[in-house]
Amino acid sequence: MMDFNAATVSELVSSIKGLLEEEFQEVMVQGEVTNLSPSAAGHWYFTLSDEDACISCALFKGDALRNPLIRNLKNGDKIVVLGPVSVYQKRGSFQLLVKRLLPAGEGQLKLQFEKLKAKLSQEGLFDIERKKAIPLFPKRIAVITAEHGAALQDFLNVMKRRSLWLDIIIVPAIVQGDASAKSLINALKKAQSLPEVDVIVLTRGGGSIEDLWSFNDENLIREMAQCEVALISAVGHQVDFTLCDYVADHRSETPTAAAETLSQPQTELKSRLVFCHSHLKSDLFKLGQHVQLLGQRFHPKEMLALIWQKLQTAQKKLSSVRLLDRGEELIGHQEASQKLDEAMMRLDHIIKMKTAERNEQLKRLHQVLSALNPSQVLSRGFSYVKVRNQGVVSSLKDYNNIESSTQFEIHFHDGSGIAMKE
């Protein structure tokens, strides 16, 4: 018997699943709905078929919430679905996991729109960092649109009413139909080549998605992304969106809105000028009145009258002062003399008091000195002994220490005598 390296069913189905899901990560399919069946968990299952084939489809609960069309879907409806192909490994069958669900016709265009939008967005064509600032006060604007369209008239009417200065150059282009995309690209290139163009406005009126489809052309979008001039997209009405709106530096909802955006700084400037003119006129009028009032107030005649009035007032005040009659009062001579007399009297009294105090003190000191005078003591019968050329003998011990035959002096109050120790 020969040995075969046979794969298991799981291995085979897993390999097919990997290859199939890698190859068909996102497909867009149109067909008729059959076998529509909702589940209790909120998922939806149906078959998408045409005359020759069919494919199973699954719309899970999360995606179903984002596609409200599923609630009104019924068998026989023709739709366009977008999503990846997957293999249900347990049954070995492949199915389409629906992410987007749209009616056929317009829905197919919307899916193409979303697919191209995602592609260009991943390339960075819609990044905010790439967008250029719209000049506040552009001098020259190039408008790309149908030459006799209503959008151009709306744009021009607003600019004529609101702008102060603007040079508008119309670059005609076909804005609808098979040749419109190429015409728009050529018009964009021509607008960029015009001298001193500050802003380019790409605009047309509203319409269906088919009418506006040329503004989703990939080549046009790439050309707009490379444009070096500030670009405004004003295509359709407020609810209309094209890829031009995403790649442009600024999106305006309508042609009228684009004109208002470009003229708004000039309108504000005009309002400020009117405001300043009004206030300046008012201030000049007030200043004129003030100058006139000052002229009247400081007229030489008025000034002389004012000076004469002040002089008379000063004379009245001077006469009421009576300086000549109040000389003594104003100078203060009498008051000063009186104060001097009082001071001399106080000084004389103080001198007498101090003299008496010093005399009494002197008497007391004389009495003390008299009491301490040795002569006064000797007059009362006392005397003292003094060794000649030596000191006073003040005690018996000093006397006993004196040698015999020593002469000493005895002092009395009226004289002294000489004695000798035996």
ABEGO torsion letter per residue (X at the ends): XBBBBBBBAAAAAAAAAAAAAAABABBBBBBBBBGBBBBAAGBBBBBBBBAABBBBBBBBAAAAAABAAAAABBBGBBBBBBEBBBBBAAAGBBBBBBABBBBBEAAAAAAAAAAAAAAAAAAGAABAAABBBBBABBABBBBBBBAABAAAAAAAAAAAAABABBBBBBBBBBABEAAAAAAAAAAAAAAAABBGBABBBBBBBBEBAAAAAAAABAAAAAAAAABABBBBBBBEBAABBBAAAAABABBBABAAAAAAAAAAAAAAAAAAAAAAAAAAAAAAAAAAAAAAAAAAAABAAAAAAAAAAAAAAAAAAAAAAGAAAAAAAAAGAAAAAAAAAAAAAAAAAAAAAAAAAAAAAAAAAAAAAAAABAAAAAAAGBBBBBBBGBBBBABAAAAAABBBGBBBBBBBAAEBBBBBBX
